[in-house]
Amino acid sequence: MCAAHEEIDQIHESEMVARERIENAEKRARAIREEADKEAKALMAKAEHDAKKIASKMLSEIEGEKGEIESAVFKETDQTVKHIRKIADKRKDEAGKAVYKILVKEN
């Protein structure tokens, strides 16, 4: 019977060692998962930061292009207005001369 008790004690010790190994493996797995989660969060934060930086740069470029386009449109509009005024002044002078000729001939 003593041999049976020794076998049971050995089995019990083996079970305790196995449980301890399982607990250690679970702790290592938990630590690995936590580290992976930290790395994933860090990567996500970096990706978000990089995306915001790129978006900000693109927005800045778009604003610059918008300013250039507005400037070109205003310049072109100003030139068109000057051209129309020049034509209007010329036609006004011609109209004035025509009215003068009409008035002079009538008198």
Residue, then its C-alpha position, 0 to 999 in steps of 0.5 A: m500500500c505504501a507504494a500506492h501512496e507514493e505513486i499517488d503522491q508522485i501523481h499529485e506532485s506531477e499535477m501541481v508541477a503541471r498546474e504551475r507550468i500552466e499558470n506560468a504559461e497563462k501569465r506569459a500569454r497574458a503578458i504577450r497579449e498586453e504587450a501586443d495590445k500596447e503595440a497595436k495602440a501605439l501603431m494606431a496612434k502613430a497612424e492617426h497622427d500621421a494621417k492628421k499630419i498628411a491631411s493638414k498638409m493637404l489642406s494647407e496646399i489646397e488653401g494655397e491653390k485656392g488663394e492662387i486661383e482667387s488671385a488669378v480670377f480677381k486679376e482677370t476680372d480686373q482686366t476685363v473691367k478695365h477693358i470694358r471701361k475703356i470700350a465704354d469710354k470710347r463709345k461714350d466719346e463717339a456718342g458725344k461726338a455724334v450728338y455734337k455733330i447732330l446738334v451742330k448741323e441742326n442749328 
